[in-house]
């Protein structure tokens, strides 16, 4: 009876190992590599779409803020000018390239 139990366990473990090895080997075939690349490219495209949507939302929010400030006659804090100036008030090297 013990031998039959161990034979059954051995067959089950052997079947699981063979299935896993077969799946792993299929990943390295040309079709498996193509499927993997397809999934990776799909994920990259989706990430890029999400990033573009976030940027567009941020641009729309900032544009709305600018329109509201303009309508109210308020002065808008220009953070870009602060980034382009050095600590001593002169333009930095990045700003000089465009000038």
Secondary structure, DSSP 8 states (H G I E B T S, - for coil): -HHHHHHHHHHHHHHHHHHHHHHHHHHTSHHHHHHHHHHHHHHHHHHHHHHHHHHHHHHHHHHHHHHHHHHHT-----HHHHHHB-TTSSB-HHHHHH-
